[in-house]
Amino acid sequence: MSNGKINVTADNIFPIIKKFLYSDHEIFLRELISNAVDATLKLKTLTRIGESKTELGDLTIEIKIDKESKTLTVSDKGLGMSTEEVDKYINQLAFSGAEEFVKKYEDKADGAAIIGHFGLGFYSAFMVAKKVEILSQSHNADAKAAHWECEGDPEFTLEEAEKAERGTDIILHINDDSLEFLEEARVRELLNKYCKFLPVPIKFGTKEITETVGEGEDAKEEKKVVDDIINNPVPAWTKAPSDLKDEDYKTFYRELYPHTFEEPLFHIHLNVDYPFDLTGILFFPRVKPNMELNRNKIQLYQNQVFVTDNLEGIVPDFLTMLHGVIDSKDIPLNVSRSYLQSDGAVKKISSHITKKVADKLDELFKNDRKDFESKWDDIKVIIEYGMLSDEKFFARAQKFALYQNVKGEYFTFEEYKEKVKDLQTDKDGKLVMLYAAHKDGQHSFIKRAHDKGYDVLLMDSPIVSHLMQRLETSNENLTFARVDSDSIDKLIKKDEDQPSKLTEEQINTLKPIIEGSVDKAKFTVMMENLSSDESPFIITVPEFMRRMKEMSMTGGGMMGMGNMPDMYNLVVNTNHDFVNNILSESDEEKQKAMIKQGTDLALLSQNLLQGEELTNFVERSFNSLIKS
């Protein structure tokens, strides 16, 4: 038996780093600037604790493009390196100087957010560069400057050099197939994407501004060229909530989404340091009822470095409709910092975010119910989706989730049950909650319900069928029924039954006559003894069938139900005089015309009469007026 160490050589690893370590080659700029930020934060820590005697001065990081020489340079004024340190931190692949620093100074770092971790970020430069140079001057006055050069293979040169200022220049000689990274617009795009909120000022060229000089009548505007600092080193989420006003949050929202004109409805500031580190700000946008959703609007940062806007796992699915920022050093990332690695910490953070959102919504509801009600229509899809997808959120949402009736009044679920329980409990003890999907389209059905003293909810979100199913399963002896799914007397059955004006023999005679005059594949004729003030013909859609179809179309319900053809009940009110007139009509053609007119009127009341059928109905109705 023998023991030993597996030898991983630079010959083997370089092609892997250059081609496969990072899925997007553009990441190189984020990695190099992150290293520059680390060098700057390390220097600030060492000067604060007295281990470095250098004057900090201007710590701005600078990005420079030289198209003529085909170079892109990242320069910092941070810690710098000697030749020995370059040999240690650069030539030893995957040795993380950042991680070493954190371990050494963990008791003295005082919150300095060192970014590096894996020790591989520097080598991302070789994805776009045929040669990379390092020119570095240590903060230690006794150290000589170092010059390192490598052409993307295991061979390098390292020698002493001259450099006037403390810090490090990383000079990339860009490959011919990566010349896009010498274009100012492309580099600015990457800086805005990855470095917008890094904690050290980053300069990229200059810009012209207009200043007002002097006062009063002597005041005049002058143009001035200044450094173009592309980032905000102290974004809103890094500050304490007590230090921010509502306008600060709105300003930050516009900073995140400069092309968005609508302001958010409200925000949730996350600020947790135990049992994990988590900061951020989440904004509730206005969500359209048809669920035209903008997902992937929450940006994930780690120590103010942009990682991704795909937060699957870290943010519950229903909250991906929100906008904002989350920053946590405790979120595990893969080696290239390009995606999340799922573990227990991720689940805990996800659960905490859900709880914070629920707590904030409950607080807003309690503090100003009227204002919360005014925003409900803009956020209800998010809340309803959360109630369906997250058991704990469903339980918490019972305190603030609202249900609106067709009169525009809002209730919590418990409040609404209390409101309707006396009148809308049927003879079997089941509480029936009536609802409409279209206030105007189902007006005649709503009116019949109101005439009985019943209340009608307006439930018009695209996932309402799923929500009703969820509420029914969690509330014993409770059911939802759409007002047009049956006659009102059948929806809430009471003890008394209406007697029929027609005998059983008359009903048996009339039913096949009506069935012969309608499309049997589309309509099921039902003879019912309703009150005489109900319509003679009523078109209804069975609650179960309609709900299953809706659920199937939005993901759920029974497989294939969404593709089933529409089926309707044609309810014939045997107590209406019009129905009795049909029965007594001896002229078969007139009888069919009466049935057709009655059926079309019932379809019209449901907005189901369209196309040629509607045209024919209108012409027929006008002709009857002329004849009369």
PLY file of the C-alpha trace (Angstrom):
ply
format ascii 1.0
element vertex 628
property float x
property float y
property float z
element edge 627
property int vertex1
property int vertex2
end_header
0.00 0.00 0.00
1.23 3.52 -0.75
0.06 7.03 0.13
0.55 10.28 -1.72
-1.00 13.46 -3.10
-2.74 13.81 -6.44
-0.72 16.21 -8.57
-2.84 18.82 -10.33
-0.52 20.76 -12.64
-1.06 24.14 -14.20
-0.79 22.46 -17.61
-3.97 20.56 -16.80
-5.92 23.26 -15.03
-5.34 26.30 -17.29
-7.55 25.15 -20.20
-10.31 24.33 -17.71
-10.12 27.76 -16.11
-10.07 29.54 -19.45
-13.00 27.66 -20.95
-15.21 26.21 -18.25
-14.77 27.96 -14.88
-17.15 30.79 -15.80
-20.22 30.38 -17.98
-20.02 34.03 -19.12
-16.65 35.41 -20.14
-17.82 38.90 -19.17
-17.51 37.83 -15.52
-13.75 38.54 -15.68
-14.32 42.25 -15.09
-16.41 41.61 -11.98
-13.70 39.29 -10.60
-10.81 41.68 -11.20
-12.65 44.67 -9.76
-13.73 42.56 -6.78
-10.06 41.76 -6.15
-9.28 45.49 -6.33
-12.04 46.19 -3.80
-10.62 43.51 -1.48
-7.15 45.06 -1.71
-8.63 48.43 -0.76
-10.69 47.11 2.16
-7.71 45.16 3.50
-5.62 48.33 3.50
-8.34 50.24 5.35
-8.46 47.51 8.00
-4.67 47.45 8.46
-4.38 51.23 8.77
-7.24 51.33 11.27
-5.62 48.73 13.55
-2.17 50.31 13.15
-0.48 47.56 11.13
0.02 49.85 8.14
1.48 53.35 8.46
0.57 54.52 4.95
-1.77 57.44 4.36
-4.95 56.19 2.74
-5.57 59.17 0.48
-7.75 58.66 -2.60
-8.80 55.01 -2.86
-10.71 55.20 -6.15
-10.40 52.18 -8.42
-9.94 53.07 -12.08
-10.80 51.19 -15.28
-8.93 52.29 -18.42
-9.18 51.25 -22.07
-6.37 51.70 -24.60
-7.67 50.68 -28.00
-4.38 51.34 -29.73
-2.44 48.91 -27.56
-5.54 46.67 -27.13
-5.33 46.73 -23.34
-7.82 47.03 -20.54
-6.40 48.00 -17.15
-7.86 47.71 -13.66
-5.97 49.89 -11.19
-6.43 50.11 -7.43
-4.69 52.03 -4.64
-5.03 49.29 -2.10
-2.71 46.99 -0.25
-0.37 46.21 -3.14
2.02 43.24 -3.30
5.73 42.57 -3.13
7.39 39.99 -5.40
7.11 37.45 -2.57
3.38 38.14 -2.20
2.79 37.90 -5.94
4.54 34.53 -5.91
2.37 33.42 -2.98
-1.02 34.70 -4.07
-0.80 34.59 -7.88
1.46 31.66 -8.67
-0.25 29.35 -6.20
-3.43 28.52 -8.05
-6.61 28.57 -5.94
-4.83 29.98 -2.88
-7.15 32.66 -1.56
-5.42 35.66 -0.07
-8.83 37.06 0.88
-9.71 33.96 2.88
-6.30 34.00 4.57
-6.79 37.67 5.51
-10.27 37.08 6.95
-9.01 34.22 9.13
-6.05 36.27 10.37
-8.03 39.41 11.17
-11.52 38.04 11.88
-11.59 39.72 15.31
-10.39 43.07 13.94
-12.05 43.35 10.56
-14.93 45.34 12.07
-17.38 44.46 9.31
-15.01 44.85 6.36
-16.74 42.81 3.68
-13.90 40.95 1.99
-15.25 39.51 -1.25
-12.77 36.84 -2.39
-13.05 33.25 -1.31
-11.84 30.70 -3.84
-8.58 32.23 -5.09
-9.48 31.71 -8.76
-11.01 35.04 -9.77
-7.79 36.55 -11.10
-7.38 33.75 -13.64
-10.70 34.63 -15.27
-8.68 37.33 -17.03
-7.24 34.67 -19.35
-10.69 34.01 -20.81
-10.41 37.31 -22.72
-6.69 38.14 -22.63
-3.76 36.55 -24.48
-1.37 38.10 -21.96
-1.81 39.50 -18.46
0.57 41.78 -16.57
0.61 42.74 -12.91
2.42 45.83 -11.72
2.13 46.21 -7.96
3.62 48.38 -5.21
3.12 47.21 -1.62
1.90 49.54 1.14
5.02 48.45 2.97
7.57 51.19 2.23
10.49 48.74 2.40
9.14 46.52 -0.37
10.11 46.85 -4.03
7.44 46.94 -6.71
6.73 43.69 -8.52
6.10 43.00 -12.20
4.47 39.69 -13.21
3.68 38.59 -16.75
2.02 35.48 -18.18
0.61 34.47 -21.56
-2.00 31.99 -20.36
0.22 28.99 -19.86
2.25 27.70 -16.90
5.23 29.92 -17.86
5.50 33.34 -16.16
8.09 36.00 -15.38
8.32 37.78 -12.05
10.80 40.56 -11.33
11.30 43.69 -9.31
10.15 46.92 -10.95
9.44 50.60 -10.38
6.00 51.96 -9.53
5.38 55.43 -8.15
2.09 54.82 -6.37
0.90 52.20 -3.92
-1.55 49.65 -5.34
-1.91 47.25 -8.24
-2.44 47.56 -12.00
-3.83 44.50 -13.78
-3.16 44.95 -17.51
-5.05 42.71 -19.91
-3.85 42.37 -23.51
-7.19 41.51 -25.07
-7.58 38.55 -27.47
-8.68 39.29 -31.01
-11.90 37.32 -30.39
-12.73 39.45 -27.34
-12.28 42.96 -28.71
-15.79 43.85 -27.56
-14.22 44.46 -24.14
-12.30 47.41 -25.57
-15.54 49.19 -26.44
-16.54 51.85 -23.91
-20.27 51.07 -24.18
-19.71 47.36 -23.53
-17.45 47.95 -20.53
-19.85 50.52 -19.11
-22.68 48.00 -19.47
-20.70 45.44 -17.44
-19.72 47.97 -14.79
-23.34 48.98 -14.40
-24.42 45.33 -14.17
-21.81 43.93 -11.79
-20.22 46.86 -9.98
-23.03 49.35 -9.48
-22.95 49.07 -5.69
-19.40 47.99 -4.84
-18.17 49.63 -1.60
-15.21 51.50 -3.16
-15.57 54.32 -5.74
-14.89 53.13 -9.30
-13.83 55.59 -12.00
-14.40 54.99 -15.70
-13.32 57.99 -17.72
-14.67 61.49 -17.20
-17.93 63.32 -17.78
-19.00 66.91 -18.25
-21.30 68.49 -15.68
-22.86 71.93 -15.35
-22.30 73.88 -12.12
-23.84 77.12 -10.88
-21.09 79.50 -9.84
-21.77 82.60 -7.76
-24.98 83.84 -6.18
-27.91 86.07 -7.08
-27.50 88.18 -10.20
-23.84 87.15 -10.48
-24.72 83.46 -10.65
-23.81 81.73 -13.90
-23.54 78.20 -15.18
-20.17 76.74 -15.99
-19.29 73.39 -17.55
-16.79 71.27 -15.73
-15.09 67.92 -16.47
-15.05 65.51 -13.51
-14.23 61.87 -12.87
-17.07 59.57 -13.88
-17.76 57.47 -10.77
-20.02 54.70 -11.98
-21.09 53.20 -8.64
-22.85 54.05 -5.40
-20.55 52.70 -2.64
-23.18 53.08 0.09
-26.51 51.85 -1.34
-29.70 52.07 0.69
-29.74 48.42 1.81
-26.40 48.84 3.62
-27.92 51.52 5.87
-30.10 51.11 8.94
-33.85 51.47 8.25
-33.98 54.21 10.91
-31.59 56.29 8.77
-33.84 56.21 5.70
-37.03 58.04 4.78
-39.70 57.00 2.28
-38.17 59.27 -0.34
-34.79 57.53 0.12
-36.39 54.18 -0.72
-38.10 55.65 -3.80
-34.81 57.17 -4.94
-33.09 53.80 -4.52
-35.87 52.10 -6.52
-35.28 54.53 -9.39
-31.56 53.83 -9.09
-32.23 50.09 -9.44
-34.72 50.47 -12.28
-33.98 53.74 -14.10
-36.37 52.88 -16.96
-39.35 52.18 -14.69
-41.82 55.03 -14.40
-44.21 53.54 -11.83
-43.26 53.83 -8.19
-43.51 50.78 -5.92
-46.48 50.40 -3.60
-44.35 49.82 -0.50
-41.06 48.26 0.60
-39.71 45.72 3.07
-36.25 46.35 4.53
-34.42 43.15 5.51
-31.74 43.57 8.16
-30.72 40.34 9.92
-27.42 39.34 11.50
-28.49 36.19 13.36
-28.72 33.23 12.80
-27.44 34.29 9.36
-26.38 37.46 7.65
-29.05 38.98 5.40
-29.72 42.52 4.25
-31.77 43.89 1.41
-34.83 45.83 0.32
-37.83 44.27 -1.42
-40.39 46.38 -3.25
-44.00 45.47 -4.04
-44.73 46.58 -7.62
-48.17 46.95 -9.15
-49.18 43.58 -10.59
-51.76 43.46 -13.36
-54.71 41.10 -12.76
-53.90 39.15 -15.93
-50.56 38.19 -14.35
-48.30 39.87 -16.90
-45.47 39.39 -14.46
-41.92 40.68 -14.54
-39.91 38.03 -12.77
-36.16 38.02 -12.10
-36.28 41.59 -10.87
-34.70 40.80 -7.50
-30.93 41.06 -7.64
-28.71 38.88 -5.46
-25.50 40.41 -4.15
-22.74 39.03 -1.98
-20.86 41.75 -0.15
-22.28 44.26 -2.67
-21.04 42.23 -5.66
-23.79 41.35 -8.12
-24.22 37.58 -8.46
-27.48 36.85 -10.29
-31.08 37.87 -10.80
-32.27 34.25 -10.85
-33.08 33.61 -7.21
-34.70 30.20 -7.50
-34.44 28.62 -4.06
-33.40 31.66 -2.04
-36.68 33.52 -2.61
-40.01 31.64 -2.55
-41.48 31.39 -6.04
-44.40 33.71 -5.31
-42.04 36.46 -4.15
-40.06 36.41 -7.41
-42.74 38.85 -8.57
-41.24 41.44 -6.21
-38.42 43.81 -7.10
-35.34 44.76 -5.10
-32.04 43.53 -3.69
-30.88 40.77 -1.35
-27.33 40.67 -0.02
-25.91 37.87 2.13
-22.44 36.50 2.70
-24.03 33.30 4.04
-25.59 32.25 0.74
-23.47 29.40 -0.68
-22.33 29.98 -4.26
-20.51 27.79 -6.71
-16.82 28.45 -7.35
-17.54 31.03 -10.08
-20.10 32.91 -7.96
-22.58 32.50 -10.80
-25.33 30.48 -9.14
-26.62 29.27 -5.79
-25.79 25.98 -4.19
-28.76 24.66 -2.23
-28.25 23.75 1.41
-29.87 24.22 4.81
-28.88 27.88 5.03
-30.71 28.68 1.79
-33.92 27.11 3.09
-33.67 29.04 6.37
-33.11 32.32 4.55
-36.03 31.60 2.21
-38.28 30.86 5.18
-37.17 34.03 6.94
-37.86 36.20 3.90
-41.37 34.75 3.70
-41.96 35.53 7.38
-40.64 39.09 7.03
-42.93 39.74 4.07
-45.95 38.38 5.97
-45.08 40.46 9.06
-44.75 43.61 6.96
-48.08 43.03 5.24
-49.77 42.44 8.59
-48.21 45.63 9.96
-49.40 47.68 6.96
-52.89 46.22 7.32
-53.11 47.04 11.03
-51.56 50.52 10.80
-53.68 51.85 7.93
-56.38 49.48 6.71
-57.88 51.98 4.28
-54.54 52.50 2.54
-53.95 48.73 2.47
-57.38 48.20 0.89
-56.59 50.80 -1.78
-53.49 48.79 -2.78
-55.07 45.35 -2.53
-55.99 44.96 -6.20
-52.37 45.67 -7.15
-50.87 43.03 -4.87
-53.57 40.39 -4.46
-52.19 38.05 -7.14
-48.88 37.86 -5.25
-50.61 37.22 -1.93
-53.00 34.64 -3.39
-50.15 32.82 -5.13
-48.25 32.74 -1.84
-51.28 31.36 0.00
-51.48 28.54 -2.53
-47.79 27.68 -2.66
-46.64 28.11 0.94
-48.47 26.51 3.88
-46.96 28.82 6.51
-47.69 31.91 4.44
-51.28 30.71 4.00
-51.70 30.59 7.78
-50.13 34.03 8.29
-52.11 35.60 5.46
-55.43 34.89 7.18
-54.82 38.07 9.19
-54.49 40.43 6.22
-55.68 38.73 3.01
-58.78 40.57 1.77
-61.90 39.56 -0.10
-63.90 42.23 -1.92
-67.60 42.03 -2.65
-69.25 43.49 -5.74
-70.23 46.58 -3.73
-66.53 47.40 -3.22
-66.37 46.46 0.47
-63.34 44.57 1.83
-63.29 41.83 4.46
-60.88 39.34 5.93
-62.06 35.77 5.50
-63.24 35.52 9.12
-65.04 38.86 8.86
-66.82 37.75 5.71
-67.91 34.41 7.14
-69.42 36.27 10.08
-71.21 38.68 7.72
-72.97 36.06 5.56
-73.38 33.05 7.84
-76.96 33.78 8.93
-78.52 34.19 5.46
-76.21 32.06 3.32
-76.17 28.84 5.30
-78.22 26.24 3.44
-80.64 23.68 4.87
-77.78 21.17 5.33
-75.72 23.58 7.45
-73.22 24.42 4.68
-72.11 28.05 4.34
-72.33 29.06 0.67
-70.13 31.92 -0.47
-71.49 33.35 -3.69
-69.08 35.03 -6.06
-68.91 36.63 -9.47
-65.97 36.76 -11.87
-67.33 39.75 -13.84
-69.31 42.41 -12.03
-70.98 43.74 -15.18
-71.08 40.55 -17.23
-72.94 38.65 -14.50
-75.07 41.57 -13.37
-78.45 39.84 -13.77
-77.32 36.92 -11.59
-75.83 39.26 -9.00
-79.12 41.20 -8.90
-81.11 38.01 -8.23
-78.75 37.20 -5.34
-79.07 40.71 -3.92
-82.86 40.52 -4.23
-82.70 37.53 -1.89
-80.58 39.53 0.57
-77.43 37.59 -0.26
-73.95 39.08 -0.64
-71.68 38.36 -3.63
-67.89 38.37 -3.66
-65.91 39.64 -6.64
-63.24 37.03 -7.32
-61.54 37.81 -10.61
-57.87 36.89 -10.29
-56.50 34.25 -12.70
-55.82 31.76 -9.91
-59.07 32.20 -8.01
-60.28 28.64 -8.71
-57.19 27.23 -6.99
-57.65 29.61 -4.06
-61.29 28.65 -3.54
-60.35 24.98 -3.57
-57.71 25.68 -0.92
-60.14 27.63 1.26
-62.82 24.95 0.98
-60.43 22.20 2.10
-59.34 24.22 5.14
-62.87 25.28 6.21
-65.39 22.58 7.10
-68.96 22.99 5.78
-68.04 25.83 3.45
-68.31 26.02 -0.33
-67.96 28.62 -3.06
-70.53 28.91 -5.84
-70.44 31.30 -8.76
-73.73 33.16 -9.08
-74.29 31.94 -12.62
-73.59 28.26 -11.90
-77.25 27.55 -11.08
-80.46 29.32 -10.19
-80.15 31.24 -6.95
-82.70 28.99 -5.17
-80.61 25.94 -6.06
-77.29 27.53 -5.05
-78.47 28.09 -1.48
-81.13 25.50 -0.83
-83.57 26.34 1.93
-86.17 24.09 3.55
-89.08 25.28 1.46
-89.50 23.88 -2.10
-91.30 25.85 -4.76
-94.40 24.06 -6.08
-94.57 23.70 -9.88
-97.36 25.33 -11.92
-96.97 22.56 -14.49
-97.95 19.00 -13.83
-95.44 16.20 -14.18
-97.19 15.15 -17.41
-96.88 18.70 -18.83
-93.20 18.83 -17.89
-92.59 15.46 -19.59
-94.36 16.78 -22.70
-92.46 20.09 -22.82
-88.95 18.85 -22.10
-88.40 16.89 -25.38
-89.87 19.81 -27.35
-87.21 22.14 -25.90
-84.45 19.52 -26.29
-85.38 19.18 -29.95
-84.95 22.92 -30.49
-81.42 23.30 -28.99
-77.99 21.82 -29.63
-77.90 18.68 -27.47
-74.09 18.51 -27.67
-73.89 21.93 -26.02
-76.91 22.14 -23.70
-78.39 19.92 -21.01
-82.04 20.87 -20.52
-83.14 20.93 -16.87
-86.78 21.52 -15.90
-86.92 23.23 -12.50
-89.72 24.73 -10.43
-88.18 28.11 -9.54
-89.92 31.22 -8.22
-92.07 32.98 -10.79
-89.90 36.12 -10.71
-86.86 34.14 -11.96
-86.13 34.23 -15.71
-87.87 31.61 -17.84
-84.61 30.34 -19.36
-81.28 30.48 -17.50
-77.88 29.38 -18.84
-75.62 28.00 -16.13
-72.18 26.37 -16.08
-71.81 23.58 -13.50
-69.44 24.80 -10.78
-67.28 21.69 -10.76
-66.79 21.54 -14.53
-66.06 25.24 -14.89
-63.67 25.31 -11.96
-61.75 22.23 -13.13
-61.34 23.78 -16.58
-60.03 27.03 -15.11
-57.63 25.21 -12.81
-56.40 23.06 -15.68
-55.64 26.13 -17.79
-53.58 27.76 -15.01
-51.75 24.61 -13.94
-53.68 22.13 -11.82
-57.06 20.46 -11.73
-57.76 17.33 -13.73
-55.54 16.51 -16.69
-57.03 17.55 -20.02
-60.01 19.41 -18.57
-58.85 22.70 -20.12
-59.35 21.27 -23.62
-62.87 19.97 -23.06
-65.64 21.72 -25.06
-67.89 24.14 -23.21
-71.04 22.53 -21.76
-74.00 24.47 -20.41
-77.17 23.75 -18.48
-80.33 25.29 -19.96
-82.53 25.68 -16.88
-86.22 26.01 -17.77
-88.33 27.67 -15.05
-91.61 25.73 -15.05
-93.27 28.45 -12.96
-92.80 31.25 -15.50
-95.70 32.32 -17.70
-93.47 32.35 -20.81
-92.75 28.63 -20.38
-96.45 27.94 -19.98
-97.07 29.91 -23.21
-94.58 27.72 -25.07
-96.42 24.63 -23.90
-99.82 25.99 -24.97
-98.61 27.19 -28.39
-100.11 24.88 -31.05
-98.09 26.25 -33.98
-94.85 24.24 -34.05
-92.87 26.94 -35.89
-93.96 29.63 -33.43
-93.13 27.28 -30.58
-89.58 26.76 -31.89
-89.19 30.52 -32.43
-90.20 31.17 -28.79
-87.69 28.59 -27.54
-84.96 30.07 -29.77
-85.66 33.59 -28.54
-85.68 32.49 -24.90
-82.44 30.54 -25.31
-80.71 33.45 -27.07
-81.79 35.85 -24.33
-80.35 33.50 -21.72
-77.09 33.24 -23.70
-77.00 37.02 -24.06
-77.26 37.45 -20.29
-74.07 35.36 -20.00
-72.26 37.17 -22.83
-72.28 33.89 -24.72
-74.22 35.05 -27.80
-71.65 36.00 -30.43
-70.94 36.13 -34.15
-73.66 35.11 -36.57
-75.98 34.00 -33.76
-75.87 37.49 -32.23
-76.48 39.14 -35.63
-79.47 36.91 -36.27
-80.88 37.59 -32.81
-80.65 41.37 -33.26
-82.29 41.25 -36.71
-85.02 38.93 -35.43
-85.72 41.20 -32.46
-86.02 44.32 -34.63
-88.32 42.50 -37.07
-90.61 41.45 -34.23
-90.83 45.11 -33.13
-91.84 46.16 -36.65
-94.53 43.46 -36.84
-95.93 44.39 -33.46
0 1
1 2
2 3
3 4
4 5
5 6
6 7
7 8
8 9
9 10
10 11
11 12
12 13
13 14
14 15
15 16
16 17
17 18
18 19
19 20
20 21
21 22
22 23
23 24
24 25
25 26
26 27
27 28
28 29
29 30
30 31
31 32
32 33
33 34
34 35
35 36
36 37
37 38
38 39
39 40
40 41
41 42
42 43
43 44
44 45
45 46
46 47
47 48
48 49
49 50
50 51
51 52
52 53
53 54
54 55
55 56
56 57
57 58
58 59
59 60
60 61
61 62
62 63
63 64
64 65
65 66
66 67
67 68
68 69
69 70
70 71
71 72
72 73
73 74
74 75
75 76
76 77
77 78
78 79
79 80
80 81
81 82
82 83
83 84
84 85
85 86
86 87
87 88
88 89
89 90
90 91
91 92
92 93
93 94
94 95
95 96
96 97
97 98
98 99
99 100
100 101
101 102
102 103
103 104
104 105
105 106
106 107
107 108
108 109
109 110
110 111
111 112
112 113
113 114
114 115
115 116
116 117
117 118
118 119
119 120
120 121
121 122
122 123
123 124
124 125
125 126
126 127
127 128
128 129
129 130
130 131
131 132
132 133
133 134
134 135
135 136
136 137
137 138
138 139
139 140
140 141
141 142
142 143
143 144
144 145
145 146
146 147
147 148
148 149
149 150
150 151
151 152
152 153
153 154
154 155
155 156
156 157
157 158
158 159
159 160
160 161
161 162
162 163
163 164
164 165
165 166
166 167
167 168
168 169
169 170
170 171
171 172
172 173
173 174
174 175
175 176
176 177
177 178
178 179
179 180
180 181
181 182
182 183
183 184
184 185
185 186
186 187
187 188
188 189
189 190
190 191
191 192
192 193
193 194
194 195
195 196
196 197
197 198
198 199
199 200
200 201
201 202
202 203
203 204
204 205
205 206
206 207
207 208
208 209
209 210
210 211
211 212
212 213
213 214
214 215
215 216
216 217
217 218
218 219
219 220
220 221
221 222
222 223
223 224
224 225
225 226
226 227
227 228
228 229
229 230
230 231
231 232
232 233
233 234
234 235
235 236
236 237
237 238
238 239
239 240
240 241
241 242
242 243
243 244
244 245
245 246
246 247
247 248
248 249
249 250
250 251
251 252
252 253
253 254
254 255
255 256
256 257
257 258
258 259
259 260
260 261
261 262
262 263
263 264
264 265
265 266
266 267
267 268
268 269
269 270
270 271
271 272
272 273
273 274
274 275
275 276
276 277
277 278
278 279
279 280
280 281
281 282
282 283
283 284
284 285
285 286
286 287
287 288
288 289
289 290
290 291
291 292
292 293
293 294
294 295
295 296
296 297
297 298
298 299
299 300
300 301
301 302
302 303
303 304
304 305
305 306
306 307
307 308
308 309
309 310
310 311
311 312
312 313
313 314
314 315
315 316
316 317
317 318
318 319
319 320
320 321
321 322
322 323
323 324
324 325
325 326
326 327
327 328
328 329
329 330
330 331
331 332
332 333
333 334
334 335
335 336
336 337
337 338
338 339
339 340
340 341
341 342
342 343
343 344
344 345
345 346
346 347
347 348
348 349
349 350
350 351
351 352
352 353
353 354
354 355
355 356
356 357
357 358
358 359
359 360
360 361
361 362
362 363
363 364
364 365
365 366
366 367
367 368
368 369
369 370
370 371
371 372
372 373
373 374
374 375
375 376
376 377
377 378
378 379
379 380
380 381
381 382
382 383
383 384
384 385
385 386
386 387
387 388
388 389
389 390
390 391
391 392
392 393
393 394
394 395
395 396
396 397
397 398
398 399
399 400
400 401
401 402
402 403
403 404
404 405
405 406
406 407
407 408
408 409
409 410
410 411
411 412
412 413
413 414
414 415
415 416
416 417
417 418
418 419
419 420
420 421
421 422
422 423
423 424
424 425
425 426
426 427
427 428
428 429
429 430
430 431
431 432
432 433
433 434
434 435
435 436
436 437
437 438
438 439
439 440
440 441
441 442
442 443
443 444
444 445
445 446
446 447
447 448
448 449
449 450
450 451
451 452
452 453
453 454
454 455
455 456
456 457
457 458
458 459
459 460
460 461
461 462
462 463
463 464
464 465
465 466
466 467
467 468
468 469
469 470
470 471
471 472
472 473
473 474
474 475
475 476
476 477
477 478
478 479
479 480
480 481
481 482
482 483
483 484
484 485
485 486
486 487
487 488
488 489
489 490
490 491
491 492
492 493
493 494
494 495
495 496
496 497
497 498
498 499
499 500
500 501
501 502
502 503
503 504
504 505
505 506
506 507
507 508
508 509
509 510
510 511
511 512
512 513
513 514
514 515
515 516
516 517
517 518
518 519
519 520
520 521
521 522
522 523
523 524
524 525
525 526
526 527
527 528
528 529
529 530
530 531
531 532
532 533
533 534
534 535
535 536
536 537
537 538
538 539
539 540
540 541
541 542
542 543
543 544
544 545
545 546
546 547
547 548
548 549
549 550
550 551
551 552
552 553
553 554
554 555
555 556
556 557
557 558
558 559
559 560
560 561
561 562
562 563
563 564
564 565
565 566
566 567
567 568
568 569
569 570
570 571
571 572
572 573
573 574
574 575
575 576
576 577
577 578
578 579
579 580
580 581
581 582
582 583
583 584
584 585
585 586
586 587
587 588
588 589
589 590
590 591
591 592
592 593
593 594
594 595
595 596
596 597
597 598
598 599
599 600
600 601
601 602
602 603
603 604
604 605
605 606
606 607
607 608
608 609
609 610
610 611
611 612
612 613
613 614
614 615
615 616
616 617
617 618
618 619
619 620
620 621
621 622
622 623
623 624
624 625
625 626
626 627
